[in-house]
Amino acid sequence: MRFAPAARVVTAVCLALPLAAQPGGATPDQPDQQPAGPTQPAPAVAAKFERFAFGFRIRTLPVQPLSVMRDDSLMSTTFADRTAYDVNAGTNSRSPSVGGGPSLELRLTRRVRLTGEALFHRLRYERTFDRYSGTDDPATGNDERSHLSITERTKGRLWDFPLLAHYRGLSSTGALSHVWLAAGVAVRSISEIRTSNEIRNPDGSGSSDYLAAQPSRRNLLGAVIGVGLRFIDEFNIKITPEIRYTRWSGATFAAGTTRSPKGQLEISIGFTR
C-alpha cells in the first residue's frame, strides 16, 4: 500500500515516547536511578581523654657540689703527750653523673598532671686518711715520722622517688604554652652499700677488710621545684626537658670529709606516651 511506510514511522514514534518519558533517559534494561541528595557531614568523633602516660626520664647532675657526693679535704695538727699528729684526710667523688628510671603521668585537668618517677643513681667515692706522728729530721730526704694510712672505697645504689605536680601552659598559644612548671616532694633511699678498706700500719704491715660504711641517713625527704618545656610530636610522644632543684632534709653521709650535699641540681629529659 502507498501509506505503509508512513504508518510504520508513526508507530515507531509512538513506541519511543514512553521510553523518553522515563527519568534520566533510562531504558528497560537499566533500573531507575534516584538523584543524589546533598552530602551529609560525618559525625564528629569526641577526642579521647588520655588519663595515663608511661615512659622514662634520663637525668644528669652537672654540678659536682650539688650532686650525690662532693669532694672535700681536711688538714689538721694536734698535740698529745708532746707528740705532734698531722692528719690529711680527703674524699673524692667517683659517682657517675648520669642516671634515670621509669616515669608515670596522671592527668588531673587539661593543664595539670601528677608525675611519679623512680630514678636510679650510682654512688661511688674514695676516702683517704693519712696520720703522721713524731718528728721529721730536716737534714734527711726521708720522712722519719710514723705513718698510718687508710684508703676506703665505697659504692652504693641511690633511688630517688619524686612525686610532682606539673602545670603546663602559662598561655594558650605561643612559646609560653610549652612552659612546664613543677613542684612537689621526693624520697631518697640508699641500699647495697659495699666498702673495701686498705690499712697500712706505721710498722709497715698492712691489712684489709670489707666492713660496709654506715650512712648517716638511709632515707631522706626532700622538696623539689622545677621548670622546663613540654612538646608533643605527631606520634603523641611527650618530650619534657626540665631543670630541677631538690633540697634534702639531711645528708646521706655526714662523717668527716665524706659528706653528701643537701642541695641537688639536675638537668633531665623525659619521654612518655
C-alpha positions as CSV (number, residue, x, y, z in Angstrom):
1,M,0.0,0.0,0.0
2,R,1.1,3.6,-0.6
3,F,0.7,4.7,3.0
4,A,2.5,1.7,4.7
5,P,5.9,3.4,5.2
6,A,4.2,6.5,6.8
7,A,2.3,4.2,9.2
8,R,5.4,2.4,10.2
9,V,7.1,5.8,11.1
10,V,4.1,6.9,13.2
11,T,4.1,3.6,15.1
12,A,7.8,3.8,15.9
13,V,7.4,7.4,17.2
14,C,4.6,6.3,19.5
15,L,6.6,3.5,20.9
16,A,9.6,5.8,21.6
17,L,7.6,8.4,23.6
18,P,7.1,6.3,26.8
19,L,10.8,5.4,26.8
20,A,11.8,9.1,26.5
21,A,9.5,10.0,29.4
22,Q,11.4,7.7,31.8
23,P,13.5,9.8,34.3
24,G,17.2,10.2,33.3
25,G,16.5,8.6,29.9
26,A,16.6,5.1,31.4
27,T,15.9,2.1,29.2
28,P,14.0,-1.1,30.2
29,D,17.3,-2.8,30.8
30,Q,18.5,-0.2,33.2
31,P,16.8,0.4,36.6
32,D,15.7,3.9,37.5
33,Q,18.4,5.9,39.4
34,Q,17.3,8.3,42.1
35,P,19.0,11.7,42.0
36,A,21.8,12.1,44.7
37,G,20.8,14.1,47.6
38,P,23.0,16.6,49.5
39,T,26.1,15.2,51.2
40,Q,25.7,14.8,55.0
41,P,28.7,15.7,57.1
42,A,30.4,12.9,59.1
43,P,29.5,12.9,62.8
44,A,32.3,14.4,64.9
45,V,34.4,12.0,67.0
46,A,35.0,13.1,70.5
47,A,38.7,13.4,71.5
48,K,39.9,10.6,73.7
49,F,40.6,11.6,77.2
50,E,44.1,10.4,78.0
51,R,44.3,9.6,81.7
52,F,47.7,7.9,81.9
53,A,51.1,8.2,80.2
54,F,54.1,5.9,80.7
55,G,57.7,6.5,79.8
56,F,61.1,7.1,81.3
57,R,63.4,10.0,82.3
58,I,67.2,10.4,81.9
59,R,69.0,12.9,84.2
60,T,72.5,14.3,84.8
61,L,73.9,16.0,87.8
62,P,76.3,18.5,86.1
63,V,77.5,20.5,89.2
64,Q,79.6,18.3,91.5
65,P,79.0,20.2,94.7
66,L,75.2,19.8,94.0
67,S,75.2,16.1,93.2
68,V,75.1,12.9,95.2
69,M,78.6,13.3,96.7
70,R,81.1,16.2,96.8
71,D,84.9,16.5,97.1
72,D,86.2,17.6,100.4
73,S,89.6,17.7,102.2
74,L,90.9,18.4,105.7
75,M,94.3,19.1,107.2
76,S,94.9,19.4,110.9
77,T,97.6,19.2,113.5
78,T,97.1,18.1,117.2
79,F,99.5,17.6,120.1
80,A,99.2,14.8,122.6
81,D,101.9,13.8,125.2
82,R,104.4,16.2,123.5
83,T,103.9,14.4,120.2
84,A,102.5,16.2,117.1
85,Y,100.0,14.4,114.9
86,D,99.4,15.7,111.4
87,V,96.3,14.5,109.7
88,N,95.5,14.7,106.0
89,A,92.0,13.5,105.0
90,G,90.1,13.8,101.8
91,T,87.1,12.4,99.9
92,N,86.8,12.3,96.2
93,S,83.6,11.5,94.4
94,R,83.7,8.9,91.7
95,S,80.0,8.8,91.1
96,P,78.7,8.8,87.5
97,S,76.8,12.0,86.5
98,V,74.0,10.2,84.6
99,G,71.1,8.3,86.0
100,G,67.4,7.7,85.2
101,G,64.4,5.5,85.5
102,P,60.7,4.9,84.7
103,S,58.0,7.7,84.8
104,L,54.2,7.7,85.1
105,E,51.9,10.7,84.4
106,L,48.3,11.0,85.7
107,R,46.2,13.7,84.1
108,L,44.2,15.6,86.6
109,T,42.9,18.5,84.5
110,R,43.6,19.9,81.0
111,R,46.8,21.7,82.2
112,V,47.7,19.8,85.5
113,R,49.4,16.4,85.7
114,L,50.7,14.4,88.6
115,T,54.1,12.8,87.8
116,G,55.7,9.9,89.7
117,E,59.2,8.6,89.0
118,A,61.8,6.1,90.2
119,L,65.2,7.5,89.4
120,F,68.3,5.4,89.9
121,H,71.8,6.8,90.5
122,R,75.0,5.0,91.4
123,L,77.0,6.4,94.3
124,R,80.8,5.9,94.5
125,Y,83.5,7.7,96.4
126,E,87.1,7.2,97.7
127,R,88.3,8.4,101.0
128,T,91.9,8.6,102.2
129,F,93.2,9.2,105.7
130,D,96.9,9.8,106.5
131,R,98.2,10.4,110.0
132,Y,101.8,11.4,110.7
133,S,103.2,11.4,114.2
134,G,106.7,12.2,115.7
135,T,109.4,14.4,114.3
136,D,110.9,14.6,110.9
137,D,114.6,15.2,110.6
138,P,115.0,18.1,108.1
139,A,118.6,17.1,107.4
140,T,117.5,14.0,105.6
141,G,115.4,13.4,102.5
142,N,113.2,10.8,104.1
143,D,110.2,11.3,106.4
144,E,111.1,9.7,109.7
145,R,107.6,10.2,111.1
146,S,105.3,7.3,111.8
147,H,102.7,7.0,109.1
148,L,99.2,5.4,109.3
149,S,97.3,5.2,106.0
150,I,93.7,4.1,105.4
151,T,92.0,4.1,102.0
152,E,88.3,3.5,101.8
153,R,86.4,2.8,98.6
154,T,82.6,2.7,98.8
155,K,79.8,2.0,96.4
156,G,76.1,2.2,96.8
157,R,72.7,2.5,95.0
158,L,70.6,5.6,95.3
159,W,66.9,5.7,94.4
160,D,65.0,8.9,94.2
161,F,61.2,8.8,94.1
162,P,59.9,12.3,93.2
163,L,56.1,13.0,93.2
164,L,55.4,16.2,91.4
165,A,52.5,18.3,90.3
166,H,53.2,19.7,86.8
167,Y,51.4,22.7,85.3
168,R,51.6,23.2,81.6
169,G,50.9,26.3,79.6
170,L,51.1,29.8,81.0
171,S,49.4,30.8,77.8
172,S,47.1,29.1,75.3
173,T,49.3,29.9,72.3
174,G,52.9,30.8,71.6
175,A,56.1,29.9,73.4
176,L,54.6,30.2,76.9
177,S,52.1,27.4,76.0
178,H,55.1,24.9,76.2
179,V,56.3,26.1,79.7
180,W,56.3,23.2,82.2
181,L,56.4,24.1,85.9
182,A,56.8,21.5,88.7
183,A,56.7,21.4,92.5
184,G,56.5,18.5,94.9
185,V,58.4,16.2,97.2
186,A,60.9,13.4,96.8
187,V,62.1,10.4,98.9
188,R,65.7,9.2,98.7
189,S,66.9,5.7,99.8
190,I,70.3,4.2,99.7
191,S,71.0,0.4,99.5
192,E,73.6,-2.2,98.5
193,I,76.5,-0.3,100.3
194,R,79.8,-2.1,99.7
195,T,83.1,-0.9,101.1
196,S,86.7,-2.1,100.9
197,N,89.3,-0.7,103.4
198,E,93.1,-0.9,102.9
199,I,95.2,-0.2,106.0
200,R,98.9,0.3,106.2
201,N,100.3,0.5,109.7
202,P,103.2,2.6,110.9
203,D,105.4,-0.6,111.2
204,G,104.9,-1.3,107.5
205,S,102.4,-4.1,108.0
206,G,99.1,-4.0,106.2
207,S,95.6,-5.4,106.4
208,S,92.2,-5.0,104.6
209,D,88.5,-5.5,105.4
210,Y,85.1,-5.2,103.8
211,L,83.1,-3.5,106.6
212,A,80.4,-1.5,104.9
213,A,80.4,2.2,105.5
214,Q,77.4,3.3,107.6
215,P,75.3,6.2,106.2
216,S,74.1,9.0,108.5
217,R,70.6,8.7,107.0
218,R,69.4,5.8,104.8
219,N,66.2,7.6,103.9
220,L,65.6,11.3,103.2
221,L,62.7,13.6,102.4
222,G,63.2,16.5,100.1
223,A,61.3,19.4,98.5
224,V,61.5,19.8,94.7
225,I,60.9,22.7,92.3
226,G,61.5,22.6,88.6
227,V,60.9,24.4,85.3
228,G,61.1,23.1,81.7
229,L,59.3,22.7,78.4
230,R,56.8,20.2,77.0
231,F,56.3,19.2,73.4
232,I,54.1,16.6,71.8
233,D,55.1,15.2,68.4
234,E,52.9,13.7,65.6
235,F,53.2,10.2,67.3
236,N,51.8,11.6,70.6
237,I,55.1,11.3,72.4
238,K,55.6,13.9,75.1
239,I,59.1,15.3,75.3
240,T,59.8,17.2,78.5
241,P,63.3,18.7,79.1
242,E,63.5,20.0,82.6
243,I,65.7,21.6,85.3
244,R,65.1,20.6,88.9
245,Y,66.4,21.6,92.3
246,T,65.9,19.4,95.4
247,R,66.6,20.4,99.0
248,W,67.1,17.3,101.1
249,S,66.2,17.2,104.8
250,G,69.7,15.8,105.7
251,A,72.8,14.2,104.3
252,T,73.1,10.5,103.3
253,F,76.7,10.6,104.5
254,A,77.9,13.2,107.0
255,A,81.2,12.0,108.7
256,G,84.5,13.8,108.4
257,T,85.2,14.7,104.8
258,T,82.6,12.3,103.5
259,R,79.5,14.5,103.2
260,S,76.6,14.3,100.8
261,P,75.3,17.7,99.6
262,K,71.9,18.8,100.9
263,G,71.1,20.6,97.7
264,Q,70.9,18.8,94.3
265,L,70.7,20.4,90.8
266,E,69.8,18.2,87.9
267,I,69.0,18.5,84.2
268,S,66.8,15.8,82.7
269,I,64.6,14.9,79.7
270,G,61.6,12.7,79.8
271,F,59.7,10.7,77.2
272,T,56.2,9.5,77.8
273,R,53.3,8.2,75.7
